[in-house]
Amino acid sequence: MRFGAAGFGVTVRFALLAVVWGASFLFIKVGLGGLSPAQIALARVALGALALAVVLAARRRPLPRDPVLWGHLAVVSVLLCVVPFLLFSWAEQYISSGLASIFNATTPLITMLLAAAALPEERFTPPRVTGLLLGFLGVLTIVGVWQGVDVSHQLTAQLACLGATTCYGACFVYMRRFVSPRGTDPVVVAFGQTASATVILGVLAPAIATTPVHLSLPVVASAVALGVFGTGLAYVWNTRIIATWGAANASAVTYLTPVVGVLLGVLVLGEPVSWHQPVGAVLVVLGILAAHGRLRRTPKALPEAELVRE
């Protein structure tokens, strides 16, 4: 890492990234006070695409003209934006924002599992198997399986969160295979996926986003923060952090976002936290560290595509 003037700026971006991504689940919960899950997802991608469009215009970056690339970006938008944003927003009607942020931390482990199945170069190794087992134990602890299985909205919501992170994992594998080899500017890719998601959700809106809208200052502010910062500018910050610190150091944000999410849920919304939820989160984080060799003296770099997004 660098800690000069430029390094200080990247450190600030890293702190902002952890706060914004961790707070995304708080913004969703507040937004549900006046918007439906589908309306939150649509506002999120539309405002994110608008913010990224401003960045691209300021940098004078042209959009790609390759129709094949746009087809890939449409697939990415479904896996990285449309489905997970809908699932997380729906889930937070029944579970706390802090719990949703904890489940989001399972993304790197699910990515590793799917990558091992789909990419020959990502085969299982003893550290990865250990990490996956720890992560699986962490998920079981978060759910509290010893309490019995109660097929209620709360359990379904937790499964929806895992479905969202599975989409993230599948998307990162897809991007490594079909998008990353093209060498497209990451900010252009981010705009392409959010813009495509805006079109898709806009087309679906008459069917899934028809409930009345009740706007208030907290609801509007949460939607803007979630879209402009959490879905738009945060991606630009993350790209700069990776370029300066490297993917392995930048991935540390993965460990901070659930901490931020839980703290904000408790402090701002007064959400209760059961003892097994943070314990399960610690097991998940330990699983991520073990899987990527970060518990050994010589850490291994985390592939850039396995970084977590929210």
N, C-alpha and C positions, 0 to 999 in steps of 0.2 A: 504494500500500500504506500501511497505518497501522502505526506502530511504538510506540504507547503500550502501556499494560497489556493492552488488548484485542488490540492487534496482536501483542504478544509471545505471547499465548496461541494465536493463529492460526498464528504461526510455528512454535510447538511442534507443533501439529497437523499442519502441513505436513511437518515432519521425521518425525513418527511415521508419516504416511501413506506417505512415500517408503520408509521402512524396512519397514513392514508389507507393502505391496504388493510391494516388491522381495524380501522374505523369503518371500512366499507360495510361490515355487517351491522354496525350501529346505524348507519345511514339507511340501510334496507329496512331495519325495524321501524325507524321513525317514518320513513316514506310510506310504510304500510298503513299509517294512520290516515292517509287520504287517497292512496292509490292502490290498485290491485297488483298482484305479482307481475302480471303481463305488462301493465302500464309502467311499473318500475323498470322492468327489463328494457322496454322500448325507450324510455327516457334516458336510461343509462347508456345504451349504445349510440343513440342519436347525439347526445351531448358529448360523448367521447369522440365520435367521428368528427363533430364540429371542431372540438379542441385540436385534434390532430390535423384537420384540414388547415387550420390557422398556422400551425407549426410548419407544415409542408409549404404553404404559401410564403411564409417568412423566409424559409430556406431555399425557396425556388426549386423544389424537388418535383420533377415530372412524375405523373402516374404511369404505371406500366401499361403497355398496349397488347401484351400477350394474352389472348383469350384463355389459353390453357392455365396460365398463372391465376387469372381471375376465377377460373373454375375451382382451382385448389383453394383459393382464399374463401370461396363460398362454403366449401366443406369445413375449412378451419373456423369460419364464423359460426357454423352450427355447433361444432364441438366445443369451441372456446367461449362463445358468447351466448347464443340463443338458448340452447338446452340448459347449461349450468346456471345461467342468470335466472331463468324461469324456475329451476329447481330450488336454488337457494332462496329466492324470494318467496316461493310457496312454502318452503320448509319453515321459514322464520315466522309464519303465522302461528306455529305450534311449539317451537322451541326457542330458546334464548339466542340472542345474537352472539354471545360469548361461546356457546356450544357450537354454533355454526362455524365460527372462526377456528375452533379446535379441529373440527372435521376437515376443514379446508387444508390443514397442515398435513393430511395424509397424501396429498397430491404427489410428492416426489416418490413415495413408496409405490403407489399405484402405477406411476409412470415407469418405474423400474420393472415392475412385474409385467406390464404390457410390452415394454421394450424387449425384455428377455424372450417373450413369446414371438415377437414380430421381426426383430432385428438380429441377425446372426452375430454381429459384433458385440451385442449386449448380453452375452450368456451369463448364467448364474455363476457366482463365485461364493466361497464360504462367507465372506463379509456381507454380501448381498442377501444371502439366505438368512443369516443371523438378523440383519436389519429388518427383513420382511417379517420374520417371526416376532420380533419385538414390536413392530408396528401393528401386526395383527392382534397381539396381546393388548396393546394400547387401545385399539378400537373396541375390543370386547370389554375393557375396563371402563371406557367412556360410556358405553351403552349400559353397563351394569348388568351383565347377563345373569349374575347370581340372584338377581331380584325376580327372575322369571321373565318370560316373553309375553308381553301384553300388546296384542295387535291393535294399537290405537293410533291416532293421528301423530302422537309424539314419536313412536317407533317408525312410522312411515316417513315422517319428516327427517329423521336421522338417516334412514336409508336413501332418501332423496339427496341429502348432502353427499353421501358416498357415491350416489349416481352422478352427481355433478363433478366430483373429483375424478371419477372414472373417465368422464368425458374430457376433462383436462389432460389426463394421462394419455388417452387415445389421440388427442390432438397433438401433443408434443411429439409422439411417435410419428404421426402422419406428417408433421412439419419437417422433421428430420429427414424423412424419406423423399418428400415431394417438393417442399418449399425451400428449405435451407440450401440445398445444392445449387439453387439458381442465383444465390448471392444478392438477392434483392434487399434494398435498404430496410432495416427492421422497422423504422417509423412508417415507411410506405406499406409494409405488411400489416402493421397495426391499424393503419387507416383503412386498408382494404378489407380487413376482417370486420371492423366495427361498422364500416359503411355497408358491407354486404348484410351484416346482421340487422342493420336498421331497415334495409329494404325487405328482408324476410319477415321481420316482426311487424313492419308496417302493412304488409300484405295480409298477415294473419290477424292483425288488430281487430277488424270488424267481427271476428269470431271469438277471440280470446280476451279482448281488452274493452269490454262493453259496459263494465260497471261504472256507476257515477263517480266523478272525480271531486274530491273535497280538498281544495288547496288551502294551505296555511303557510306561514313563513317557515316553520320547521320542516314541513314536507317539501316545499320548493327548495330550500337551502340544502336539504339532504340529497335531493335528486341532482342538483347542480354539482355538489361536492362528489357524489358517487360517479357521475358521468364525466365531468371535466377533469377532475383530479384522479379519482380512483380508476377510471377506465381510459382516460386520455393521457394527461401529462405524466402520470406515474410510469407509463411505459417508456416515455422519453427519458425520464430520470433513471430507470432501470438500465436502459441501453448505455447511458453515460457511465454508470457505476461499473458495469461489466467491462467496458472499454478501459477504465482506469484501474480497477482493482482486480479484474479477472472474475470468471464465473464462480470459482470456488468461494472467494471472499464475499462476492455479491449475494450468493445463495444464503448467507447468514440471515437475511431478512425473513426467510422461511421460519426461523425459530422465534422471531420477535413478533410476527403478526398475530399469532394466537394469544400471546401475552397481552398485547395492546387490545385485542378484541374482547378478552375476558374482563380486563380492567375497566374499559369504557362501559361495558355492559353493566358492571356492578356499580360504578361511580355515577354514571349518567342516568341509567334506567332502573337502578336498584334491583338488577336481576340476581336471583339466588344462584349459588354455585355449590353443587354437591362435591364431596371430597374426592370421589372417584373420577370426576371430569378432569381436573388439573393433573391428577396422578396418571391418567391415561394419556393426557397430552405430553407429559414428560416421557413416557414410554415411546410414544410416536416419534418425538424429537430424537431420543436416543437411537431409535431404529434408523432414522435418516442418517445420523452421524455414523453409526456402525456400518450401514450399507455402503457409504461412500468413503470408508476408511478414515473418518475424521477422529475416531477414538484411538488411533494408533499414532505413533510419534511422527510419522511421515504422512501427512494427509494427501489424499488423491483428489485431483480436480474434479469438480462436479460439472458434467456436461451442461452446456449453456441451455439446451432445450429442456432440461429438467427443472428449471427454475419455476417457482410457483407464481401464478397470477391470480388476482382477485378483481 
